Amino acid sequence: MLSTTPNLADPFAMLIAPEEVMNAIERSDRLARLQRRVYRPLDRPWIPVKGSAADFDSEIDAELEVPDLSDDAE
């Protein structure tokens, strides 16, 4: 016999009954006890930036041309 209430452990439950899944998440003691932190890795750079993008572009443009060594180049 098929059950009309989806199993919340089912990976497709969020597609079938999102309201029931969200209600179960809100009532969960285990989730409420989790320590929460917000990580924002893009707020500040951890690697120091030297120069600018224009400097990098000019360095690339100043490099010697590399010859095309593919078979179809003549």
Sine and cosine of phi, psi and omega as CSV:
sin_phi,cos_phi,sin_psi,cos_psi,sin_omega,cos_omega
0.00,0.00,0.73,-0.68,-0.02,-1.00
-0.99,0.15,0.64,-0.77,0.02,-1.00
-1.00,-0.05,0.64,-0.77,0.03,-1.00
-0.99,0.10,-0.30,0.95,0.04,-1.00
-1.00,-0.08,0.87,-0.50,-0.03,-1.00
-0.95,0.32,0.51,-0.86,0.07,-1.00
-0.96,0.29,0.82,-0.57,-0.07,-1.00
-0.95,0.31,-0.23,0.97,0.08,-1.00
-0.99,0.11,-0.18,0.98,0.02,-1.00
-0.92,0.39,0.78,-0.63,-0.02,-1.00
-0.90,0.44,-0.32,0.95,0.00,-1.00
-0.99,-0.15,0.11,0.99,-0.03,-1.00
-0.88,0.47,-0.57,0.82,-0.01,-1.00
-0.90,0.43,-0.49,0.87,0.05,-1.00
-0.98,0.19,-0.56,0.83,-0.09,-1.00
-0.99,0.15,-0.73,0.68,-0.07,-1.00
-0.62,-0.79,0.97,0.24,-0.05,-1.00
-0.89,0.46,-0.53,0.85,-0.01,-1.00
-0.91,0.42,-0.68,0.74,-0.01,-1.00
-0.92,0.39,-0.62,0.78,0.02,-1.00
-0.91,0.42,-0.71,0.70,0.00,-1.00
-0.90,0.44,-0.63,0.78,0.06,-1.00
-0.89,0.46,-0.66,0.76,0.02,-1.00
-0.91,0.42,-0.61,0.79,0.03,-1.00
-0.91,0.42,-0.68,0.73,-0.02,-1.00
-0.92,0.40,-0.51,0.86,-0.01,-1.00
-1.00,0.05,-0.12,0.99,-0.12,-0.99
-0.95,0.30,0.84,-0.54,0.07,-1.00
-0.94,0.34,-0.64,0.77,-0.04,-1.00
-0.89,0.46,-0.66,0.75,0.02,-1.00
-0.94,0.33,-0.57,0.82,0.01,-1.00
-0.92,0.39,-0.48,0.88,-0.02,-1.00
-0.99,0.11,-0.12,0.99,0.01,-1.00
-0.91,0.40,0.64,-0.77,0.11,-0.99
-0.98,0.17,0.72,-0.69,-0.07,-1.00
-0.91,-0.41,0.69,-0.73,0.11,-0.99
-0.70,-0.72,0.55,-0.84,0.07,-1.00
-0.96,-0.29,0.89,-0.46,0.04,-1.00
-0.99,-0.17,0.77,-0.63,0.03,-1.00
-0.81,-0.58,0.99,0.15,-0.10,-0.99
-0.92,0.39,-0.30,0.95,-0.04,-1.00
-1.00,-0.08,0.04,1.00,0.00,-1.00
-0.91,0.42,-0.66,0.76,0.01,-1.00
-0.59,-0.81,0.59,-0.81,-0.02,-1.00
-0.97,0.25,0.71,-0.71,0.05,-1.00
-1.00,0.05,-0.45,0.89,0.04,-1.00
-0.99,-0.14,0.83,-0.56,-0.02,-1.00
-0.90,0.44,0.67,-0.74,-0.02,-1.00
-1.00,-0.06,0.81,-0.58,0.03,-1.00
-0.95,-0.30,0.85,-0.53,0.01,-1.00
0.98,0.22,-0.28,-0.96,-0.01,-1.00
-0.78,-0.63,0.03,-1.00,0.02,-1.00
-0.91,0.42,-0.55,0.83,0.02,-1.00
-0.91,0.42,-0.63,0.78,0.05,-1.00
-0.89,0.46,-0.69,0.73,0.01,-1.00
-0.89,0.45,-0.70,0.72,0.02,-1.00
-0.88,0.48,-0.66,0.75,0.00,-1.00
-0.92,0.38,-0.56,0.83,0.07,-1.00
-0.90,0.43,-0.68,0.73,0.01,-1.00
-0.91,0.42,-0.69,0.72,0.01,-1.00
-0.90,0.43,-0.48,0.88,-0.04,-1.00
-0.99,0.16,-0.24,0.97,0.00,-1.00
-0.91,0.42,0.46,-0.89,0.02,-1.00
-0.91,0.41,0.52,-0.85,0.04,-1.00
-0.94,0.33,0.68,-0.73,0.04,-1.00
-0.99,-0.11,0.80,-0.60,-0.03,-1.00
-0.91,0.40,0.52,-0.86,0.03,-1.00
-0.98,0.19,0.91,-0.42,-0.06,-1.00
-0.97,-0.24,0.27,0.96,-0.01,-1.00
-0.94,0.33,0.33,-0.94,-0.07,-1.00
-0.92,0.40,-0.55,0.84,-0.07,-1.00
-1.00,0.08,-0.03,1.00,0.05,-1.00
-1.00,0.08,0.74,-0.67,-0.01,-1.00
-0.78,-0.62,0.00,0.00,0.00,0.00
